[in-house]
Amino acid sequence: MDAIPRPPLLAGLRRTYEGEPLLETDVAADPVTQFTVWFQEALDAGLPEPNAMILATASAGGRPSARTVLLKGYDERGFVFYTNFESRKGRDLAENARASLLFPWHPIRRQVRIEGTVTRVSPEESAAYFNSRPYGSRIGAWASRQSAVVRSREELDARYAELAARWPEDPPVPDFWGGFRVHPIEAEFWQGQLDRMHDRLRYRRTRPGWVLERLAP
């Protein structure tokens, strides 16, 4: 069988990766501390929206879904983002409370992948973040029944205007909106290298703590 020719546009995307070696002796003992180091370096490099991450979920039946969301906080407990609980990702997580996160820091030839279990953050924590958002974003959270079908842009704008008139100053926190925390059980740090001999270090949670392993590229 003849090989399928590579489209010209893809053929022009060959790329060579080269970065500082990522060695076991150079990383932190736990993934959250190591993430802090790399996140600061992504900030220092001037990456646009370094807190943008691809969130992958799956329904109870195993149907996968992925989208980009923004990391809004993290600590030793896990990585937090906010959304409408009735959105597709919210429904997925209600059925199957596991998720994967991917930080694609392409300009510095790095990526971080995190897998873990998911819980909702406390209502108090969600409220504190909601009330810190710009007014327009708070009204938008009310106006958009995220992932639901709408008949037109005009319908969405009318809903926004109606709610802005109802709450001209401080809208309350929607009962269908809040935060999720991804509690890491695995975290992989990827550093691009020449000849596809990339460095991949994975932290895997065990009962005593974290095990650090090197994966083949």
ROKEZA-291181 format. One record per residue (C-alpha): x, y, z; residue number from 1. Coordinates in Angstrom, 1 decimal. Example, Ala and Ser with C-alpha at 12.3 -4.5 7.8 and 13.67 -1.06 7.14 Angstrom:
# ROKEZA-291181
(site (12.3 -4.5 7.8) 1) (site (13.7 -1.1 7.1) 2) 
# end
This chain:
# ROKEZA-291181
(site (0.0 0.0 0.0) 1) (site (1.3 3.4 -0.9) 2) (site (2.1 5.7 1.9) 3) (site (-0.3 8.6 2.4) 4) (site (1.6 11.8 1.4) 5) (site (2.1 14.3 4.1) 6) (site (0.2 17.6 3.4) 7) (site (2.7 20.4 2.5) 8) (site (1.6 22.5 5.4) 9) (site (2.4 19.8 7.9) 10) (site (5.6 18.9 6.2) 11) (site (6.8 22.4 6.9) 12) (site (6.3 22.0 10.6) 13) (site (9.3 19.9 11.4) 14) (site (11.0 21.3 14.5) 15) (site (14.1 20.7 16.6) 16) (site (13.8 21.0 20.4) 17) (site (16.7 21.9 22.6) 18) (site (16.6 22.8 26.3) 19) (site (18.5 22.5 29.5) 20) (site (18.8 18.9 30.7) 21) (site (16.1 17.9 33.2) 22) (site (17.8 15.7 35.7) 23) (site (16.5 13.9 38.8) 24) (site (19.1 15.7 40.9) 25) (site (17.9 19.1 39.8) 26) (site (14.2 18.9 40.7) 27) (site (12.2 19.3 43.9) 28) (site (11.1 16.5 46.0) 29) (site (7.4 17.1 45.3) 30) (site (5.5 18.2 42.1) 31) (site (3.9 21.3 43.6) 32) (site (7.2 22.8 44.5) 33) (site (8.6 21.9 41.1) 34) (site (5.6 23.4 39.4) 35) (site (6.2 26.6 41.3) 36) (site (9.7 26.8 39.9) 37) (site (8.7 26.2 36.4) 38) (site (5.6 28.4 36.6) 39) (site (7.8 31.3 37.7) 40) (site (10.2 30.6 34.8) 41) (site (7.2 30.7 32.4) 42) (site (6.2 34.1 33.9) 43) (site (9.8 35.4 33.6) 44) (site (9.9 34.3 30.0) 45) (site (6.9 36.4 29.2) 46) (site (4.7 33.6 28.0) 47) (site (1.1 34.7 27.2) 48) (site (-1.3 33.3 29.8) 49) (site (1.0 30.8 31.4) 50) (site (-1.9 29.8 33.6) 51) (site (-3.9 28.5 30.6) 52) (site (-4.3 24.8 30.8) 53) (site (-6.0 22.1 28.8) 54) (site (-8.5 20.3 31.1) 55) (site (-9.6 16.8 30.0) 56) (site (-12.6 15.1 31.5) 57) (site (-14.7 12.0 30.6) 58) (site (-18.3 11.1 31.2) 59) (site (-19.4 8.1 33.2) 60) (site (-19.6 6.3 29.9) 61) (site (-16.0 7.2 29.0) 62) (site (-16.7 9.9 26.4) 63) (site (-13.7 12.3 26.6) 64) (site (-13.8 16.0 26.3) 65) (site (-11.0 18.7 26.5) 66) (site (-11.0 22.4 26.6) 67) (site (-8.7 25.3 27.7) 68) (site (-9.4 26.8 31.2) 69) (site (-7.4 29.1 33.5) 70) (site (-5.6 28.0 36.6) 71) (site (-6.8 30.3 39.4) 72) (site (-4.8 29.0 42.3) 73) (site (-2.8 26.0 43.6) 74) (site (-1.1 24.7 46.7) 75) (site (-0.2 21.4 48.2) 76) (site (-3.9 20.4 48.0) 77) (site (-4.1 20.7 44.2) 78) (site (-4.9 23.0 41.3) 79) (site (-8.1 25.1 41.1) 80) (site (-10.3 26.4 38.3) 81) (site (-13.8 27.8 38.3) 82) (site (-16.8 27.0 36.0) 83) (site (-20.5 26.5 35.7) 84) (site (-21.4 23.2 37.4) 85) (site (-24.0 22.6 34.7) 86) (site (-21.4 22.9 31.9) 87) (site (-20.2 19.8 30.1) 88) (site (-17.1 19.6 32.2) 89) (site (-19.1 20.2 35.3) 90) (site (-21.4 17.3 34.4) 91) (site (-18.5 15.1 33.5) 92) (site (-16.9 15.7 36.9) 93) (site (-20.1 15.0 38.7) 94) (site (-20.2 11.6 37.0) 95) (site (-16.5 10.8 36.9) 96) (site (-14.4 12.8 39.4) 97) (site (-11.1 12.5 37.7) 98) (site (-9.3 14.9 35.3) 99) (site (-6.1 15.6 33.5) 100) (site (-4.4 19.0 33.1) 101) (site (-1.8 20.0 30.5) 102) (site (0.2 23.3 30.6) 103) (site (1.6 23.7 27.0) 104) (site (4.5 26.0 27.4) 105) (site (5.7 25.7 23.8) 106) (site (8.0 28.8 23.6) 107) (site (10.2 27.4 26.4) 108) (site (10.0 23.8 25.1) 109) (site (8.2 22.6 28.2) 110) (site (5.0 21.0 29.3) 111) (site (3.5 19.9 32.5) 112) (site (0.9 17.2 32.7) 113) (site (-1.1 16.5 35.9) 114) (site (-3.6 13.7 36.6) 115) (site (-5.8 13.5 39.7) 116) (site (-9.0 13.2 41.5) 117) (site (-11.4 16.2 41.6) 118) (site (-13.5 17.8 44.3) 119) (site (-15.4 21.0 44.6) 120) (site (-13.8 23.8 46.5) 121) (site (-15.7 25.2 49.5) 122) (site (-18.6 27.6 48.9) 123) (site (-16.6 30.2 50.9) 124) (site (-13.6 29.9 48.6) 125) (site (-15.7 30.1 45.5) 126) (site (-17.5 33.2 46.8) 127) (site (-14.2 34.9 47.6) 128) (site (-13.0 34.4 44.1) 129) (site (-16.3 35.3 42.5) 130) (site (-16.5 38.6 44.3) 131) (site (-12.9 39.4 43.2) 132) (site (-13.9 39.2 39.5) 133) (site (-14.8 42.2 37.4) 134) (site (-18.5 43.1 37.5) 135) (site (-19.0 42.1 33.9) 136) (site (-17.6 38.7 34.4) 137) (site (-19.9 38.2 37.4) 138) (site (-22.9 39.1 35.4) 139) (site (-21.7 36.9 32.5) 140) (site (-21.5 33.9 34.9) 141) (site (-25.2 34.4 35.5) 142) (site (-26.2 35.1 31.9) 143) (site (-24.5 32.1 30.3) 144) (site (-25.9 28.6 31.0) 145) (site (-22.6 27.3 29.8) 146) (site (-22.7 24.5 27.2) 147) (site (-26.5 24.9 26.7) 148) (site (-27.8 25.6 23.2) 149) (site (-28.9 29.2 22.7) 150) (site (-31.0 30.4 19.7) 151) (site (-28.9 33.5 18.9) 152) (site (-26.3 36.0 20.1) 153) (site (-29.2 38.4 20.6) 154) (site (-30.8 36.1 23.1) 155) (site (-27.6 35.9 25.1) 156) (site (-27.1 39.7 25.0) 157) (site (-30.7 40.2 26.2) 158) (site (-30.2 37.9 29.1) 159) (site (-27.0 39.8 30.1) 160) (site (-28.8 43.1 29.9) 161) (site (-31.7 41.8 32.0) 162) (site (-29.4 40.6 34.7) 163) (site (-27.3 43.7 34.7) 164) (site (-30.5 45.7 35.3) 165) (site (-31.5 43.4 38.1) 166) (site (-28.0 43.7 39.8) 167) (site (-26.5 47.0 38.9) 168) (site (-23.7 46.7 41.5) 169) (site (-23.1 43.4 43.3) 170) (site (-24.6 40.2 41.8) 171) (site (-24.7 37.3 44.2) 172) (site (-22.8 34.1 43.7) 173) (site (-24.8 31.7 41.4) 174) (site (-25.7 28.4 43.0) 175) (site (-24.6 26.7 39.8) 176) (site (-21.1 28.1 39.7) 177) (site (-17.9 27.5 41.7) 178) (site (-14.5 25.9 41.8) 179) (site (-13.0 22.5 41.3) 180) (site (-9.7 21.3 42.8) 181) (site (-7.6 18.7 41.0) 182) (site (-5.7 16.7 43.6) 183) (site (-2.6 15.3 41.8) 184) (site (-1.8 11.6 41.9) 185) (site (0.7 11.9 39.0) 186) (site (2.6 14.9 37.6) 187) (site (4.9 14.8 34.6) 188) (site (7.5 17.5 33.6) 189) (site (8.6 17.4 30.0) 190) (site (11.6 19.2 28.6) 191) (site (12.2 19.2 24.9) 192) (site (15.7 17.9 23.7) 193) (site (17.5 17.3 20.5) 194) (site (16.7 14.3 18.3) 195) (site (13.4 13.6 20.1) 196) (site (15.4 12.4 23.1) 197) (site (13.2 14.5 25.4) 198) (site (13.4 14.5 29.2) 199) (site (10.3 13.2 31.0) 200) (site (10.2 13.1 34.8) 201) (site (7.1 11.8 36.5) 202) (site (6.1 12.1 40.1) 203) (site (3.8 9.4 41.3) 204) (site (2.0 9.5 44.6) 205) (site (2.4 6.6 47.0) 206) (site (1.5 6.1 50.6) 207) (site (4.9 7.4 52.0) 208) (site (5.0 10.3 49.6) 209) (site (6.1 10.9 46.0) 210) (site (8.2 8.5 43.8) 211) (site (10.2 10.2 41.0) 212) (site (10.6 8.2 37.7) 213) (site (12.1 8.9 34.3) 214) (site (10.0 8.0 31.3) 215) (site (11.2 7.1 27.9) 216) (site (10.5 10.0 25.4) 217) 
# end
